[in-house]
Amino acid sequence: MRRVLLALALGYVLVAGLNRVAERFGLMTCGCAPDCWCHRRGLSLFRWVFPWRHTSAHSAHDKAELDLG
């Protein structure tokens, strides 16, 4: 059981690192507000693998248009 949990944790960090590399090459972009937690040093690694509680840079009107599109 311990090995399984360790493998899951290492896989999670590996995916986070690969997503960070993809972001560096411009394959992914973050649309969050500048004061979002995901822009903090150290936490930005987990931006793409922990997609909850982000602060959006879009207004409510923009979000409605994005949902319709």
C-alpha positions as MATLAB code, in Angstrom:
seq = 'MRRVLLALALGYVLVAGLNRVAERFGLMTCGCAPDCWCHRRGLSLFRWVFPWRHTSAHSAHDKAELDLG';
ca = [
       0.000    0.000    0.000;
       2.871    2.347    0.808;
       4.429    1.823   -2.617;
       1.137    2.572   -4.341;
       0.756    5.867   -2.465;
       4.359    6.802   -3.207;
       3.883    5.985   -6.904;
       0.715    8.105   -7.024;
       2.443   11.048   -5.332;
       5.452   10.840   -7.657;
       3.158   10.551  -10.685;
       1.247   13.636   -9.549;
       4.445   15.677   -9.232;
       5.730   14.324  -12.566;
       2.559   15.401  -14.373;
       2.765   18.796  -12.667;
       6.347   19.190  -13.872;
       5.508   18.169  -17.432;
       2.634   20.646  -17.494;
       4.997   23.348  -16.245;
       7.372   22.580  -19.147;
       4.459   22.725  -21.604;
       3.467   26.091  -20.147;
       7.045   27.354  -20.518;
       6.994   26.471  -24.229;
       3.677   28.260  -24.702;
       1.539   25.173  -25.238;
      -0.660   26.095  -22.251;
      -1.595   29.491  -20.835;
      -3.218   30.454  -17.569;
      -6.137   32.880  -17.703;
      -6.225   33.621  -13.986;
      -6.095   37.018  -12.354;
      -2.629   38.183  -11.248;
      -3.564   37.764   -7.572;
      -4.581   34.096   -7.942;
      -2.791   31.527   -5.766;
      -1.434   29.778   -8.838;
       0.883   32.691   -9.633;
       2.752   32.385   -6.332;
       6.270   31.021   -6.379;
       6.296   27.339   -5.496;
       2.562   26.869   -5.985;
       2.606   27.560   -9.714;
       3.955   24.040  -10.280;
       0.565   22.648   -9.287;
      -1.503   25.084  -11.373;
      -2.619   22.497  -13.927;
      -3.051   19.474  -11.670;
      -5.030   21.308   -8.973;
      -7.640   23.240  -10.962;
      -9.875   24.281   -8.060;
     -10.397   27.690   -6.467;
      -8.652   29.737   -9.134;
      -9.423   33.450   -9.368;
     -10.576   34.189  -12.889;
      -9.480   37.305  -14.747;
     -12.763   37.227  -16.690;
     -15.865   39.129  -15.666;
     -19.221   37.395  -15.259;
     -20.233   38.646  -18.726;
     -17.054   37.195  -20.271;
     -17.671   33.867  -18.571;
     -21.216   33.729  -19.961;
     -19.925   34.383  -23.472;
     -17.250   31.705  -23.089;
     -19.868   29.200  -21.917;
     -22.041   29.906  -24.958;
     -19.171   29.731  -27.456;
];
